[in-house]
Amino acid sequence: MIRILLVGANGRMGRAVSAACGAEHKIVARVDSVISDGVYNDISFVLEKCDVILDFSSHLYTEAVLSYAVKNNVPAVIATTGHTPAELDIIKSAAKKIPVFKAGNMSIAVNVLCRLAAEAAGILDDFDIEIIETHHRNKLDAPSGTALMIANSIEEQVGERTHTFDRTGRSEKRPYNEIGIHSVRGGSDIGEHEVIFFGNGERLSIKHVAEGRELFAQGALRACSYILTKPAGFYDMRSLLLDCGRENK
């Protein structure tokens, strides 16, 4: 049984993680800024022993989560997005002392999409690339962490490109060395990401649609299981998928 300290327990994803826990995982402590019965409002107050911390709260709370994790020598899974460069430095610093798993999206299939998009970009080297992401009206960050993760995966394959988020008022043609990233917000849409490759007379589209939050919860729990066996260092979904590929050979 893996004992989890769940941060952001009262949020949509926190509730989905609690519902997804089975025989292998158990939430032994909960933290959330919204006070409720049995939930701490500050991670420093947590007394229960845990095997791993799973954070679905906010990037603003990352420093507190990792400070607790390092102090108690507990692995951490960071499932929040929107981190500033300073916050990313905090994550990298903590990873020198404990295992830290971070992913912009906890879906296994989304991370496969990243790999497919990168491979396609390497082959279709003269195609224009656009990324469209759609989320519910309450999502705070734009573009999504997943859209940036897709763009970064492509750039690891083909080299750095300009990220363009808004073409309003621009009076020049589209440059080749550009990835357009577009954010759509509305309703209760859980999440959709599409990468489009535009060529001369043809178009290739790769799309992922999230139909429920359960898939993110299952991916996060899988990350919790994965990181327990690792030494101090930084890990992500690519690490997990690579290790799974080796195991299946």
RAGI-V287011 format. One record per pair of residues at least 12 apart in sequence whose C-alpha atoms are under 10 Angstrom apart, sorted by the first residue. I is the first residue (numbers start at 0). J is the second residue. D is the distance in Angstrom with one decimal. If there is no record, write none. Layout:
i=I j=J d=D
i=I j=J d=D
This chain:
i=0 j=21 d=9.4
i=0 j=22 d=6.9
i=0 j=23 d=4.8
i=0 j=24 d=5.5
i=0 j=25 d=6.7
i=0 j=50 d=9.3
i=0 j=224 d=9.8
i=1 j=22 d=9.1
i=1 j=23 d=6.1
i=1 j=24 d=4.7
i=1 j=25 d=6.1
i=1 j=26 d=8.4
i=1 j=27 d=9.3
i=1 j=49 d=7.9
i=1 j=50 d=6.2
i=1 j=51 d=7.7
i=1 j=220 d=9.5
i=1 j=223 d=8.2
i=1 j=224 d=7.4
i=1 j=227 d=8.9
i=2 j=23 d=8.9
i=2 j=24 d=6.2
i=2 j=25 d=5.1
i=2 j=26 d=6.0
i=2 j=27 d=5.9
i=2 j=28 d=8.6
i=2 j=47 d=9.4
i=2 j=48 d=7.7
i=2 j=49 d=4.9
i=2 j=50 d=5.1
i=2 j=51 d=6.6
i=2 j=52 d=8.7
i=2 j=223 d=9.5
i=3 j=20 d=9.9
i=3 j=24 d=7.1
i=3 j=25 d=6.0
i=3 j=26 d=4.7
i=3 j=27 d=5.8
i=3 j=28 d=7.0
i=3 j=29 d=8.7
i=3 j=47 d=9.8
i=3 j=48 d=8.8
i=3 j=49 d=5.5
i=3 j=50 d=6.1
i=3 j=51 d=5.2
i=3 j=52 d=5.7
i=3 j=53 d=6.7
i=3 j=75 d=9.8
i=3 j=220 d=9.2
i=3 j=223 d=8.2
i=4 j=25 d=8.9
i=4 j=26 d=6.1
i=4 j=27 d=6.0
i=4 j=28 d=4.9
i=4 j=29 d=5.9
i=4 j=30 d=7.7
i=4 j=42 d=9.1
i=4 j=45 d=8.7
i=4 j=47 d=8.3
i=4 j=48 d=8.4
i=4 j=49 d=6.0
i=4 j=50 d=7.9
i=4 j=51 d=6.4
i=4 j=52 d=4.7
i=4 j=53 d=6.2
i=4 j=54 d=8.3
i=4 j=73 d=9.9
i=4 j=75 d=9.4
i=5 j=17 d=8.6
i=5 j=25 d=9.8
i=5 j=26 d=6.6
i=5 j=27 d=8.0
i=5 j=28 d=6.3
i=5 j=29 d=4.9
i=5 j=30 d=6.2
i=5 j=31 d=8.6
i=5 j=38 d=9.7
i=5 j=42 d=9.7
i=5 j=49 d=9.8
i=5 j=51 d=8.8
i=5 j=52 d=6.1
i=5 j=53 d=5.0
i=5 j=54 d=6.1
i=5 j=55 d=7.6
i=5 j=56 d=9.0
i=5 j=76 d=9.8
i=6 j=28 d=8.5
i=6 j=29 d=6.0
i=6 j=30 d=4.6
i=6 j=31 d=6.0
i=6 j=32 d=9.2
i=6 j=38 d=9.5
i=6 j=39 d=9.2
i=6 j=40 d=9.4
i=6 j=41 d=9.4
i=6 j=42 d=7.8
i=6 j=52 d=7.4
i=6 j=53 d=6.1
i=6 j=54 d=4.6
i=6 j=55 d=5.8
i=6 j=56 d=5.8
i=6 j=57 d=9.1
i=6 j=60 d=9.3
i=6 j=61 d=10.0
i=6 j=64 d=8.1
i=6 j=77 d=9.7
i=6 j=78 d=10.0
i=7 j=29 d=7.6
i=7 j=30 d=5.9
i=7 j=31 d=4.8
i=7 j=32 d=7.5
i=7 j=33 d=8.8
i=7 j=38 d=9.8
i=7 j=40 d=9.6
i=7 j=53 d=8.7
i=7 j=54 d=6.4
i=7 j=55 d=5.0
i=7 j=56 d=4.0
i=7 j=57 d=7.7
i=7 j=60 d=9.6
i=7 j=79 d=9.8
i=8 j=26 d=9.6
i=8 j=28 d=9.1
i=8 j=29 d=5.6
i=8 j=30 d=5.8
i=8 j=31 d=5.6
i=8 j=32 d=9.1
i=8 j=33 d=9.1
i=8 j=38 d=7.8
i=8 j=39 d=9.5
i=8 j=53 d=9.5
i=8 j=54 d=8.6
i=8 j=55 d=7.5
i=8 j=56 d=7.7
i=9 j=29 d=8.5
i=9 j=30 d=8.1
i=9 j=31 d=6.2
i=9 j=32 d=8.4
i=9 j=33 d=7.0
i=9 j=34 d=8.8
i=9 j=35 d=8.5
i=9 j=38 d=8.5
i=9 j=55 d=9.6
i=9 j=56 d=9.0
i=10 j=31 d=8.0
i=10 j=32 d=9.6
i=10 j=33 d=8.9
i=10 j=55 d=7.8
i=10 j=56 d=7.5
i=11 j=55 d=9.1
i=11 j=56 d=9.9
i=11 j=212 d=8.1
i=12 j=54 d=9.8
i=12 j=55 d=6.6
i=12 j=56 d=8.7
i=12 j=78 d=9.6
i=12 j=212 d=6.8
i=12 j=213 d=8.4
i=12 j=215 d=7.8
i=12 j=216 d=6.8
i=12 j=219 d=9.9
i=13 j=29 d=9.1
i=13 j=30 d=9.6
i=13 j=31 d=9.2
i=13 j=53 d=9.2
i=13 j=54 d=8.6
i=13 j=55 d=6.3
i=13 j=56 d=8.1
i=13 j=212 d=10.0
i=13 j=216 d=8.2
i=14 j=212 d=9.6
i=14 j=213 d=9.8
i=14 j=216 d=9.1
i=15 j=211 d=9.4
i=15 j=212 d=6.4
i=15 j=213 d=6.0
i=15 j=214 d=9.2
i=15 j=215 d=8.4
i=15 j=216 d=6.0
i=15 j=217 d=8.9
i=16 j=53 d=9.4
i=16 j=55 d=9.3
i=16 j=212 d=8.8
i=16 j=213 d=7.5
i=16 j=214 d=9.6
i=16 j=215 d=8.3
i=16 j=216 d=4.8
i=16 j=217 d=7.3
i=16 j=218 d=9.6
i=16 j=219 d=7.9
i=16 j=220 d=7.6
i=17 j=29 d=9.8
i=17 j=216 d=8.4
i=18 j=213 d=8.4
i=18 j=216 d=8.7
i=18 j=217 d=10.0
i=19 j=212 d=9.9
i=19 j=213 d=6.8
i=19 j=214 d=9.2
i=19 j=215 d=9.8
i=19 j=216 d=6.5
i=19 j=217 d=6.6
i=19 j=219 d=10.0
i=19 j=220 d=8.3
i=20 j=216 d=8.7
i=20 j=217 d=8.3
i=20 j=220 d=7.8
i=21 j=220 d=9.9
i=23 j=220 d=9.3
i=23 j=224 d=8.8
i=24 j=220 d=7.6
i=24 j=221 d=9.7
i=24 j=223 d=8.9
i=24 j=224 d=8.6
i=25 j=49 d=9.5
i=26 j=49 d=8.7
i=26 j=51 d=10.0
i=26 j=52 d=9.8
i=26 j=53 d=9.7
i=27 j=45 d=10.0
i=27 j=46 d=10.0
i=27 j=47 d=6.7
i=27 j=48 d=7.7
i=27 j=49 d=6.9
i=27 j=50 d=9.6
i=28 j=42 d=9.5
i=28 j=45 d=7.1
i=28 j=46 d=8.4
i=28 j=47 d=6.4
i=28 j=48 d=8.5
i=28 j=49 d=8.0
i=28 j=52 d=9.6
i=29 j=41 d=9.6
i=29 j=42 d=8.5
i=29 j=45 d=8.3
i=29 j=47 d=9.8
i=29 j=52 d=10.0
i=29 j=53 d=9.9
i=30 j=42 d=6.1
i=30 j=43 d=9.6
i=30 j=44 d=9.2
i=30 j=45 d=8.1
i=30 j=54 d=9.2
i=30 j=55 d=10.0
i=30 j=56 d=8.9
i=31 j=55 d=9.5
i=31 j=56 d=7.4
i=32 j=56 d=8.6
i=32 j=60 d=9.9
i=41 j=60 d=9.9
i=41 j=63 d=8.8
i=41 j=64 d=9.5
i=42 j=60 d=9.6
i=42 j=63 d=7.3
i=42 j=64 d=6.9
i=42 j=66 d=9.6
i=42 j=67 d=7.2
i=42 j=68 d=9.8
i=43 j=63 d=8.0
i=43 j=64 d=8.6
i=43 j=66 d=9.1
i=43 j=67 d=6.6
i=44 j=67 d=9.9
i=45 j=67 d=9.4
i=48 j=71 d=9.3
i=48 j=73 d=9.5
i=49 j=71 d=9.4
i=49 j=73 d=7.5
i=49 j=74 d=9.5
i=50 j=72 d=9.4
i=50 j=73 d=6.3
i=50 j=74 d=7.2
i=50 j=75 d=9.2
i=50 j=223 d=8.9
i=50 j=224 d=9.6
i=50 j=227 d=7.5
i=51 j=68 d=8.4
i=51 j=72 d=9.4
i=51 j=73 d=5.7
i=51 j=74 d=5.0
i=51 j=75 d=5.7
i=51 j=76 d=7.5
i=51 j=98 d=9.7
i=51 j=99 d=9.9
i=51 j=222 d=10.0
i=51 j=223 d=6.5
i=51 j=224 d=8.7
i=51 j=226 d=8.3
i=51 j=227 d=7.3
i=52 j=64 d=8.0
i=52 j=65 d=9.0
i=52 j=67 d=9.4
i=52 j=68 d=7.3
i=52 j=73 d=7.0
i=52 j=74 d=6.3
i=52 j=75 d=4.7
i=52 j=76 d=6.0
i=52 j=77 d=8.3
i=52 j=99 d=9.6
i=52 j=223 d=8.0
i=53 j=74 d=8.9
i=53 j=75 d=6.1
i=53 j=76 d=4.8
i=53 j=77 d=6.3
i=53 j=78 d=7.3
i=53 j=79 d=9.8
i=53 j=100 d=9.4
i=53 j=219 d=7.7
i=53 j=220 d=8.4
i=53 j=222 d=9.1
i=53 j=223 d=7.3
i=54 j=75 d=7.6
i=54 j=76 d=6.2
i=54 j=77 d=5.1
i=54 j=78 d=5.7
i=54 j=79 d=6.8
i=54 j=101 d=9.7
i=54 j=219 d=9.5
i=55 j=76 d=8.8
i=55 j=77 d=7.0
i=55 j=78 d=5.3
i=55 j=79 d=5.5
i=55 j=80 d=9.2
i=55 j=216 d=9.9
i=55 j=219 d=9.4
i=56 j=77 d=9.0
i=56 j=78 d=8.0
i=56 j=79 d=6.4
i=56 j=80 d=9.4
i=57 j=77 d=9.5
i=57 j=78 d=8.8
i=57 j=79 d=5.7
i=57 j=80 d=7.3
i=57 j=81 d=8.3
i=57 j=82 d=8.8
i=57 j=139 d=9.9
i=58 j=77 d=8.8
i=58 j=78 d=9.0
i=58 j=79 d=5.7
i=58 j=80 d=6.1
i=58 j=81 d=6.2
i=58 j=82 d=5.4
i=58 j=83 d=8.2
i=58 j=86 d=7.6
i=58 j=87 d=9.5
i=59 j=79 d=9.3
i=59 j=80 d=9.7
i=59 j=81 d=8.9
i=59 j=82 d=7.8
i=59 j=83 d=9.1
i=59 j=86 d=8.3
i=60 j=79 d=9.4
i=60 j=86 d=9.6
i=61 j=77 d=7.7
i=61 j=78 d=9.9
i=61 j=79 d=8.3
i=61 j=80 d=10.0
i=61 j=82 d=8.6
i=61 j=86 d=7.3
i=61 j=87 d=9.3
i=61 j=89 d=8.3
i=61 j=90 d=7.9
i=62 j=85 d=9.9
i=62 j=86 d=7.1
i=62 j=87 d=9.7
i=62 j=89 d=6.7
i=62 j=90 d=7.9
i=62 j=93 d=9.3
i=64 j=76 d=9.8
i=64 j=77 d=8.9
i=65 j=77 d=9.1
i=65 j=89 d=8.0
i=65 j=90 d=7.4
i=65 j=92 d=9.5
i=65 j=93 d=6.6
i=65 j=94 d=9.2
i=65 j=97 d=9.2
i=65 j=99 d=8.8
i=66 j=89 d=9.3
i=66 j=90 d=9.9
i=66 j=93 d=8.0
i=68 j=93 d=8.5
i=68 j=96 d=9.6
i=68 j=97 d=7.8
i=68 j=98 d=9.6
i=68 j=99 d=9.4
i=69 j=93 d=6.7
i=69 j=94 d=9.0
i=69 j=95 d=9.8
i=69 j=96 d=6.8
i=69 j=97 d=6.4
i=69 j=98 d=9.5
i=70 j=96 d=9.8
i=70 j=97 d=9.8
i=71 j=97 d=9.7
i=72 j=96 d=8.0
i=72 j=97 d=6.4
i=72 j=98 d=9.1
i=72 j=231 d=9.8
i=73 j=96 d=9.8
i=73 j=97 d=6.8
i=73 j=98 d=7.9
i=73 j=99 d=9.3
i=73 j=227 d=9.0
i=74 j=93 d=9.8
i=74 j=94 d=9.1
i=74 j=96 d=9.5
i=74 j=97 d=5.8
i=74 j=98 d=4.9
i=74 j=99 d=5.9
i=74 j=100 d=8.0
i=74 j=223 d=8.4
i=74 j=226 d=6.9
i=74 j=227 d=6.8
i=74 j=228 d=9.7
i=74 j=229 d=8.8
i=74 j=230 d=9.2
i=74 j=231 d=8.3
i=74 j=232 d=9.8
i=75 j=90 d=9.9
i=75 j=93 d=9.4
i=75 j=94 d=9.2
i=75 j=97 d=7.8
i=75 j=98 d=6.6
i=75 j=99 d=5.0
i=75 j=100 d=6.2
i=75 j=101 d=8.4
i=75 j=222 d=9.6
i=75 j=223 d=8.0
i=75 j=226 d=8.1
i=75 j=227 d=9.3
i=76 j=98 d=8.6
i=76 j=99 d=5.9
i=76 j=100 d=4.6
i=76 j=101 d=5.9
i=76 j=102 d=8.4
i=76 j=219 d=7.7
i=76 j=220 d=9.3
i=76 j=222 d=7.0
i=76 j=223 d=6.5
i=76 j=226 d=8.0
i=76 j=234 d=9.1
i=76 j=235 d=9.2
i=77 j=90 d=8.9
i=77 j=99 d=7.4
i=77 j=100 d=6.0
i=77 j=101 d=4.7
i=77 j=102 d=6.9
i=77 j=103 d=8.8
i=77 j=105 d=9.9
i=77 j=219 d=9.1
i=77 j=222 d=9.8
i=77 j=235 d=9.6
i=78 j=100 d=8.3
i=78 j=101 d=6.1
i=78 j=102 d=5.9
i=78 j=103 d=6.6
i=78 j=104 d=7.2
i=78 j=105 d=7.1
i=78 j=215 d=9.4
i=78 j=216 d=10.0
i=78 j=219 d=7.5
i=78 j=222 d=9.9
i=79 j=101 d=8.1
i=79 j=102 d=7.8
i=79 j=103 d=6.9
i=79 j=104 d=8.5
i=79 j=105 d=9.8
i=79 j=144 d=8.5
i=80 j=101 d=9.2
i=80 j=102 d=8.2
i=80 j=103 d=5.8
i=80 j=104 d=8.5
i=80 j=139 d=9.7
i=80 j=140 d=7.8
i=80 j=143 d=7.6
i=80 j=144 d=5.4
i=80 j=145 d=8.4
i=81 j=103 d=8.8
i=81 j=139 d=8.7
i=81 j=140 d=6.1
i=81 j=141 d=8.3
i=81 j=142 d=8.9
i=81 j=143 d=7.7
i=81 j=144 d=6.3
i=81 j=147 d=9.9
i=82 j=103 d=10.0
i=82 j=140 d=9.8
i=82 j=144 d=8.9
i=90 j=233 d=8.4
i=91 j=232 d=8.3
i=91 j=233 d=7.1
i=92 j=232 d=9.4
i=92 j=233 d=9.6
i=93 j=231 d=8.7
i=93 j=232 d=8.3
i=93 j=233 d=8.8
i=94 j=230 d=9.5
i=94 j=231 d=5.9
i=94 j=232 d=4.6
i=94 j=233 d=5.3
i=94 j=234 d=8.7
i=95 j=230 d=9.5
i=95 j=231 d=5.8
i=95 j=232 d=5.6
i=95 j=233 d=7.9
i=96 j=230 d=8.9
i=96 j=231 d=5.4
i=96 j=232 d=7.3
i=96 j=233 d=9.9
i=97 j=229 d=9.0
i=97 j=230 d=7.0
i=97 j=231 d=4.1
i=97 j=232 d=6.3
i=97 j=233 d=8.5
i=98 j=226 d=6.6
i=98 j=227 d=8.0
i=98 j=228 d=9.1
i=98 j=229 d=6.4
i=98 j=230 d=5.8
i=98 j=231 d=4.1
i=98 j=232 d=4.9
i=98 j=233 d=6.2
i=98 j=234 d=7.4
i=99 j=226 d=7.6
i=99 j=227 d=10.0
i=99 j=229 d=9.3
i=99 j=230 d=9.4
i=99 j=231 d=7.3
i=99 j=232 d=6.2
i=99 j=233 d=5.1
i=99 j=234 d=6.1
i=99 j=235 d=8.4
i=100 j=219 d=9.7
i=100 j=222 d=7.2
i=100 j=223 d=8.3
i=100 j=225 d=9.1
i=100 j=226 d=6.9
i=100 j=232 d=8.4
i=100 j=233 d=6.0
i=100 j=234 d=4.5
i=100 j=235 d=5.3
i=100 j=236 d=8.1
i=100 j=238 d=9.3
i=100 j=239 d=9.6
i=101 j=219 d=9.9
i=101 j=222 d=9.1
i=101 j=233 d=7.6
i=101 j=234 d=6.4
i=101 j=235 d=5.2
i=101 j=236 d=7.8
i=102 j=144 d=8.7
i=102 j=145 d=8.5
i=102 j=148 d=8.6
i=102 j=219 d=9.2
i=102 j=222 d=9.4
i=102 j=234 d=8.4
i=102 j=235 d=5.4
i=102 j=236 d=6.2
i=102 j=237 d=9.0
i=103 j=143 d=8.3
i=103 j=144 d=5.0
i=103 j=145 d=5.2
i=103 j=146 d=8.7
i=103 j=147 d=8.3
i=103 j=148 d=6.5
i=103 j=149 d=9.5
i=103 j=235 d=8.9
i=103 j=236 d=9.0
i=104 j=143 d=9.4
i=104 j=144 d=7.3
i=104 j=145 d=5.7
i=104 j=146 d=9.5
i=104 j=148 d=8.4
i=104 j=215 d=7.4
i=104 j=218 d=8.8
i=104 j=219 d=9.1
i=104 j=235 d=9.7
i=104 j=236 d=8.4
i=105 j=145 d=9.4
i=105 j=214 d=7.8
i=105 j=215 d=5.0
i=105 j=216 d=7.4
i=105 j=217 d=8.1
i=105 j=218 d=5.0
i=105 j=219 d=5.6
i=105 j=220 d=9.2
i=105 j=221 d=9.1
i=105 j=222 d=8.2
i=105 j=235 d=9.3
i=105 j=236 d=7.4
i=106 j=145 d=10.0
i=106 j=207 d=9.8
i=106 j=209 d=8.6
i=106 j=212 d=9.4
i=106 j=213 d=9.5
i=106 j=214 d=6.1
i=106 j=215 d=5.1
i=106 j=216 d=8.4
i=106 j=217 d=8.0
i=106 j=218 d=5.5
i=106 j=219 d=8.1
i=106 j=236 d=8.6
i=107 j=214 d=8.3
i=107 j=215 d=8.3
i=107 j=217 d=9.2
i=107 j=218 d=6.4
i=107 j=219 d=9.6
i=107 j=221 d=9.6
i=107 j=236 d=7.4
i=107 j=237 d=9.4
i=107 j=239 d=9.3
i=107 j=240 d=8.0
i=108 j=207 d=7.5
i=108 j=208 d=9.5
i=108 j=209 d=9.6
i=108 j=214 d=9.3
i=108 j=218 d=9.7
i=109 j=145 d=8.1
i=109 j=148 d=9.8
i=109 j=149 d=8.8
i=109 j=191 d=9.7
i=109 j=192 d=8.3
i=109 j=206 d=8.8
i=109 j=207 d=6.4
i=109 j=208 d=8.8
i=109 j=209 d=9.1
i=109 j=215 d=10.0
i=109 j=236 d=9.6
i=110 j=145 d=9.0
i=110 j=148 d=8.8
i=110 j=149 d=8.3
i=110 j=152 d=9.5
i=110 j=207 d=9.9
i=110 j=235 d=9.8
i=110 j=236 d=6.6
i=110 j=237 d=7.1
i=110 j=240 d=8.4
i=111 j=207 d=9.7
i=111 j=236 d=9.3
i=111 j=237 d=8.7
i=111 j=240 d=8.5
i=112 j=149 d=7.9
i=112 j=152 d=9.7
i=112 j=192 d=9.2
i=112 j=193 d=9.1
i=112 j=194 d=8.8
i=112 j=205 d=7.2
i=112 j=206 d=7.6
i=112 j=207 d=7.3
i=113 j=145 d=9.1
i=113 j=146 d=9.5
i=113 j=148 d=7.5
i=113 j=149 d=5.1
i=113 j=150 d=8.3
i=113 j=151 d=8.8
i=113 j=152 d=6.0
i=113 j=153 d=7.5
i=113 j=194 d=9.3
i=113 j=205 d=9.6
i=113 j=237 d=9.4
i=114 j=149 d=8.4
i=114 j=152 d=7.0
i=114 j=153 d=8.2
i=114 j=156 d=9.5
i=114 j=237 d=8.7
i=115 j=149 d=9.8
i=115 j=152 d=9.4
i=115 j=153 d=9.1
i=115 j=194 d=9.9
i=115 j=205 d=8.1
i=116 j=128 d=9.7
i=116 j=149 d=7.4
i=116 j=150 d=8.8
i=116 j=152 d=7.6
i=116 j=153 d=6.3
i=116 j=156 d=9.4
i=116 j=193 d=9.8
i=116 j=194 d=7.1
i=116 j=195 d=9.0
i=116 j=196 d=9.1
i=116 j=204 d=9.3
i=116 j=205 d=7.3
i=116 j=206 d=9.8
i=117 j=149 d=8.0
i=117 j=150 d=8.5
i=117 j=151 d=8.9
i=117 j=152 d=5.7
i=117 j=153 d=4.2
i=117 j=154 d=7.5
i=117 j=155 d=7.6
i=117 j=156 d=5.7
i=117 j=157 d=7.8
i=118 j=152 d=9.3
i=118 j=153 d=7.8
i=118 j=156 d=7.2
i=118 j=157 d=9.2
i=119 j=153 d=8.6
i=119 j=156 d=9.4
i=119 j=196 d=8.4
i=119 j=203 d=9.1
i=119 j=205 d=9.7
i=120 j=152 d=9.7
i=120 j=153 d=6.3
i=120 j=154 d=8.7
i=120 j=156 d=7.2
i=120 j=157 d=6.8
i=120 j=196 d=8.0
i=121 j=153 d=8.0
i=121 j=154 d=9.4
i=121 j=155 d=9.7
i=121 j=156 d=6.0
i=121 j=157 d=5.9
i=121 j=158 d=9.7
i=122 j=156 d=9.8
i=122 j=157 d=9.4
i=123 j=196 d=7.9
i=123 j=197 d=9.2
i=123 j=198 d=8.2
i=123 j=203 d=9.7
i=124 j=157 d=7.8
i=124 j=175 d=9.9
i=124 j=196 d=9.8
i=124 j=198 d=9.7
i=125 j=175 d=7.9
i=125 j=176 d=9.7
i=125 j=196 d=9.4
i=125 j=197 d=8.9
i=125 j=198 d=7.2
i=125 j=199 d=9.2
i=126 j=175 d=8.2
i=126 j=195 d=9.3
i=126 j=196 d=5.7
i=126 j=197 d=5.2
i=126 j=198 d=4.8
i=126 j=199 d=7.9
i=126 j=201 d=9.5
i=126 j=202 d=8.7
i=126 j=203 d=9.5
i=127 j=173 d=8.8
i=127 j=174 d=8.9
i=127 j=175 d=6.6
i=127 j=176 d=8.3
i=127 j=177 d=7.6
i=127 j=178 d=7.5
i=127 j=179 d=8.8
i=127 j=195 d=8.0
i=127 j=196 d=5.6
i=127 j=197 d=4.9
i=127 j=198 d=6.6
i=127 j=199 d=9.6
i=127 j=202 d=9.5
i=128 j=150 d=9.3
i=128 j=153 d=9.5
i=128 j=175 d=9.0
i=128 j=176 d=9.3
i=128 j=177 d=7.3
i=128 j=178 d=5.3
i=128 j=179 d=6.6
i=128 j=180 d=9.0
i=128 j=194 d=7.1
i=128 j=195 d=5.7
i=128 j=196 d=4.8
i=128 j=197 d=6.4
i=128 j=198 d=9.2
i=128 j=203 d=9.7
i=128 j=204 d=9.9
i=129 j=150 d=9.2
i=129 j=162 d=9.7
i=129 j=163 d=9.3
i=129 j=177 d=8.5
i=129 j=178 d=5.6
i=129 j=179 d=4.6
i=129 j=180 d=6.0
i=129 j=181 d=7.9
i=129 j=193 d=8.2
i=129 j=194 d=5.9
i=129 j=195 d=5.2
i=129 j=196 d=6.7
i=129 j=197 d=8.1
i=129 j=204 d=9.6
i=130 j=142 d=9.9
i=130 j=146 d=6.8
i=130 j=147 d=9.1
i=130 j=149 d=8.2
i=130 j=150 d=7.9
i=130 j=164 d=9.9
i=130 j=178 d=7.3
i=130 j=179 d=6.0
i=130 j=180 d=4.8
i=130 j=181 d=6.2
i=130 j=182 d=8.8
i=130 j=192 d=7.2
i=130 j=193 d=5.7
i=130 j=194 d=4.6
i=130 j=195 d=6.3
i=130 j=196 d=9.0
i=130 j=204 d=9.7
i=130 j=205 d=9.7
i=130 j=206 d=9.7
i=131 j=143 d=9.9
i=131 j=146 d=7.6
i=131 j=179 d=8.2
i=131 j=180 d=5.9
i=131 j=181 d=4.8
i=131 j=182 d=6.2
i=131 j=183 d=7.6
i=131 j=191 d=8.0
i=131 j=192 d=5.8
i=131 j=193 d=5.3
i=131 j=194 d=6.6
i=131 j=195 d=8.2
i=131 j=206 d=9.4
i=132 j=144 d=9.9
i=132 j=145 d=8.4
i=132 j=146 d=6.5
i=132 j=180 d=7.8
i=132 j=181 d=6.2
i=132 j=182 d=5.2
i=132 j=183 d=6.2
i=132 j=184 d=8.6
i=132 j=190 d=7.3
i=132 j=191 d=5.6
i=132 j=192 d=4.5
i=132 j=193 d=6.5
i=132 j=194 d=8.9
i=132 j=206 d=9.7
i=132 j=207 d=9.7
i=132 j=208 d=9.9
i=133 j=146 d=9.8
i=133 j=181 d=8.5
i=133 j=182 d=6.0
i=133 j=183 d=4.6
i=133 j=184 d=5.9
i=133 j=185 d=7.9
i=133 j=188 d=7.1
i=133 j=189 d=8.0
i=133 j=190 d=5.6
i=133 j=191 d=5.1
i=133 j=192 d=6.6
i=133 j=193 d=9.0
i=133 j=208 d=9.4
i=134 j=182 d=7.9
i=134 j=183 d=6.4
i=134 j=184 d=5.1
i=134 j=185 d=6.5
i=134 j=186 d=8.0
i=134 j=187 d=7.3
i=134 j=188 d=5.1
i=134 j=189 d=5.6
i=134 j=190 d=4.8
i=134 j=191 d=6.8
i=134 j=192 d=9.1
i=134 j=209 d=10.0
i=135 j=183 d=8.4
i=135 j=184 d=5.5
i=135 j=185 d=4.8
i=135 j=186 d=5.1
i=135 j=187 d=4.4
i=135 j=188 d=4.5
i=135 j=189 d=6.0
i=135 j=190 d=7.3
i=135 j=191 d=10.0
i=136 j=183 d=8.8
i=136 j=184 d=5.0
i=136 j=185 d=4.2
i=136 j=186 d=5.4
i=136 j=187 d=6.6
i=136 j=188 d=7.9
i=136 j=189 d=9.7
i=137 j=184 d=8.0
i=137 j=185 d=8.0
i=137 j=186 d=8.4
i=137 j=187 d=8.2
i=137 j=188 d=9.8
i=138 j=184 d=7.6
i=138 j=185 d=9.1
i=138 j=187 d=9.7
i=138 j=188 d=9.9
i=138 j=189 d=9.5
i=138 j=190 d=10.0
i=139 j=184 d=9.8
i=140 j=182 d=9.6
i=141 j=164 d=9.5
i=141 j=180 d=9.7
i=141 j=181 d=8.7
i=141 j=182 d=6.3
i=141 j=183 d=8.8
i=141 j=184 d=9.0
i=142 j=164 d=8.1
i=142 j=180 d=7.2
i=142 j=181 d=7.0
i=142 j=182 d=5.6
i=142 j=183 d=8.9
i=143 j=180 d=9.5
i=143 j=181 d=9.4
i=143 j=182 d=7.6
i=143 j=183 d=9.9
i=143 j=190 d=9.5
i=143 j=192 d=9.4
i=145 j=190 d=9.7
i=145 j=191 d=9.7
i=145 j=192 d=7.9
i=146 j=180 d=7.2
i=146 j=181 d=8.7
i=146 j=182 d=8.9
i=146 j=191 d=9.8
i=146 j=192 d=7.0
i=146 j=193 d=8.8
i=146 j=194 d=9.0
i=147 j=162 d=9.0
i=147 j=180 d=8.2
i=149 j=192 d=9.1
i=149 j=193 d=9.6
i=149 j=194 d=8.3
i=150 j=162 d=8.2
i=150 j=178 d=7.3
i=150 j=179 d=9.2
i=150 j=180 d=8.4
i=150 j=194 d=9.2
i=153 j=178 d=9.3
i=154 j=178 d=9.4
i=158 j=176 d=9.5
i=159 j=176 d=8.3
i=159 j=177 d=9.0
i=159 j=178 d=9.7
i=160 j=175 d=9.0
i=160 j=176 d=5.3
i=160 j=177 d=5.3
i=160 j=178 d=6.5
i=160 j=179 d=9.9
i=161 j=174 d=9.2
i=161 j=175 d=9.4
i=161 j=176 d=6.3
i=161 j=177 d=4.6
i=161 j=178 d=6.1
i=161 j=179 d=8.3
i=162 j=176 d=9.0
i=162 j=177 d=6.0
i=162 j=178 d=5.1
i=162 j=179 d=6.0
i=162 j=180 d=6.8
i=163 j=177 d=6.7
i=163 j=178 d=6.1
i=163 j=179 d=4.8
i=163 j=180 d=6.1
i=163 j=181 d=8.4
i=164 j=178 d=8.7
i=164 j=179 d=6.1
i=164 j=180 d=5.2
i=164 j=181 d=6.0
i=164 j=182 d=8.2
i=165 j=179 d=8.1
i=165 j=180 d=8.2
i=165 j=181 d=7.7
i=165 j=182 d=9.8
i=166 j=179 d=8.9
i=178 j=194 d=10.0
i=179 j=194 d=9.8
i=179 j=195 d=9.8
i=180 j=194 d=9.3
i=188 j=208 d=9.6
i=188 j=209 d=8.6
i=188 j=210 d=8.7
i=188 j=211 d=9.5
i=189 j=208 d=8.3
i=189 j=209 d=6.1
i=189 j=210 d=6.9
i=189 j=211 d=6.8
i=189 j=212 d=7.3
i=190 j=207 d=8.4
i=190 j=208 d=6.2
i=190 j=209 d=5.3
i=190 j=210 d=7.9
i=190 j=211 d=8.8
i=190 j=212 d=9.3
i=191 j=206 d=7.4
i=191 j=207 d=5.8
i=191 j=208 d=4.5
i=191 j=209 d=6.2
i=191 j=210 d=9.0
i=192 j=205 d=8.4
i=192 j=206 d=5.7
i=192 j=207 d=5.4
i=192 j=208 d=6.6
i=192 j=209 d=8.8
i=193 j=205 d=5.6
i=193 j=206 d=4.2
i=193 j=207 d=6.4
i=193 j=208 d=8.5
i=194 j=206 d=6.3
i=194 j=207 d=9.1
i=218 j=236 d=9.1
i=219 j=236 d=9.8
i=221 j=236 d=10.0
i=221 j=239 d=9.0
i=222 j=234 d=9.3
i=222 j=235 d=8.4
i=222 j=236 d=7.9
i=222 j=239 d=7.5
i=225 j=238 d=9.6
i=225 j=239 d=7.1
i=225 j=242 d=9.5
i=225 j=243 d=9.9
i=226 j=239 d=8.8
